[in-house]
């Protein structure tokens, strides 16, 4: 879980049991490659590296279709970042990336407060405001992989400047920031 403030990582089994976890300030990683290297080293030290069968990544503006973080306004890394590819190459296991709020919604559906629900919205509050939309038990990605960004719905004409470059986005009024 890569956030604008913190990155949290862990080893989780098929039942959702957390076997190992760690956290680090996202800004401590100058480049995204530094994050990948750090997690690789931490999991190697904890003797989990060779037990992985796959990696799931949730990140702001994470595009499920491309595996890229795309122009995330709340991250200091800019542009298009092929993060899933970086993790796949470093760890030699498949890596999937999605928007962090979509990952949270899937987690709630599988292991949390949305067990048994097929249609719901999860709102995440952190550095920004994220949202994951589930319809008929499936994440709504939209045609470009970035659907459901409620944090960037304009709620005030000519309002506060948002990190995305627009004015009046919801997350400039409702987020931890």
ChimeraX attribute file (.defattr): number of C-alpha atoms within 10 A of each C-alpha:
attribute: neighborCount
match mode: 1-to-1
recipient: residues
	/A:1	20
	/A:2	21
	/A:3	19
	/A:4	18
	/A:5	17
	/A:6	16
	/A:7	19
	/A:8	15
	/A:9	18
	/A:10	16
	/A:11	17
	/A:12	14
	/A:13	10
	/A:14	6
	/A:15	8
	/A:16	12
	/A:17	10
	/A:18	11
	/A:19	10
	/A:20	12
	/A:21	13
	/A:22	12
	/A:23	13
	/A:24	16
	/A:25	13
	/A:26	20
	/A:27	16
	/A:28	12
	/A:29	17
	/A:30	11
	/A:31	14
	/A:32	17
	/A:33	14
	/A:34	12
	/A:35	20
	/A:36	19
	/A:37	15
	/A:38	14
	/A:39	20
	/A:40	16
	/A:41	13
	/A:42	15
	/A:43	20
	/A:44	12
	/A:45	10
	/A:46	10
	/A:47	10
	/A:48	15
	/A:49	16
	/A:50	11
	/A:51	9
	/A:52	15
	/A:53	11
	/A:54	13
	/A:55	17
	/A:56	14
	/A:57	20
	/A:58	23
	/A:59	24
	/A:60	26
	/A:61	25
	/A:62	31
	/A:63	24
	/A:64	20
	/A:65	14
	/A:66	17
	/A:67	22
	/A:68	23
	/A:69	25
	/A:70	19
	/A:71	17
	/A:72	19
	/A:73	17
	/A:74	17
	/A:75	19
	/A:76	16
	/A:77	18
	/A:78	14
	/A:79	12
	/A:80	14
	/A:81	19
	/A:82	17
	/A:83	23
	/A:84	25
	/A:85	17
	/A:86	18
	/A:87	25
	/A:88	16
	/A:89	13
	/A:90	13
	/A:91	19
	/A:92	14
	/A:93	13
	/A:94	15
	/A:95	19
	/A:96	21
	/A:97	26
	/A:98	27
	/A:99	30
	/A:100	23
	/A:101	27
	/A:102	31
	/A:103	22
	/A:104	21
	/A:105	26
	/A:106	21
	/A:107	15
	/A:108	16
	/A:109	21
	/A:110	15
	/A:111	14
	/A:112	13
	/A:113	11
	/A:114	17
	/A:115	12
	/A:116	12
	/A:117	14
	/A:118	13
	/A:119	14
	/A:120	16
	/A:121	16
	/A:122	19
	/A:123	18
	/A:124	19
	/A:125	16
	/A:126	16
	/A:127	19
	/A:128	24
	/A:129	23
	/A:130	25
	/A:131	22
	/A:132	24
	/A:133	22
	/A:134	21
	/A:135	12
	/A:136	10
	/A:137	14
	/A:138	13
	/A:139	20
	/A:140	16
	/A:141	19
	/A:142	9
	/A:143	8
	/A:144	10
	/A:145	17
	/A:146	18
	/A:147	18
	/A:148	21
	/A:149	19
	/A:150	16
	/A:151	22
	/A:152	20
	/A:153	14
	/A:154	17
	/A:155	15
	/A:156	13
	/A:157	9
	/A:158	11
	/A:159	15
	/A:160	15
	/A:161	12
	/A:162	20
	/A:163	16
	/A:164	12
	/A:165	9
	/A:166	14
	/A:167	19
	/A:168	19
	/A:169	25
	/A:170	22
	/A:171	24
	/A:172	23
	/A:173	17
	/A:174	14
	/A:175	15
	/A:176	12
	/A:177	12
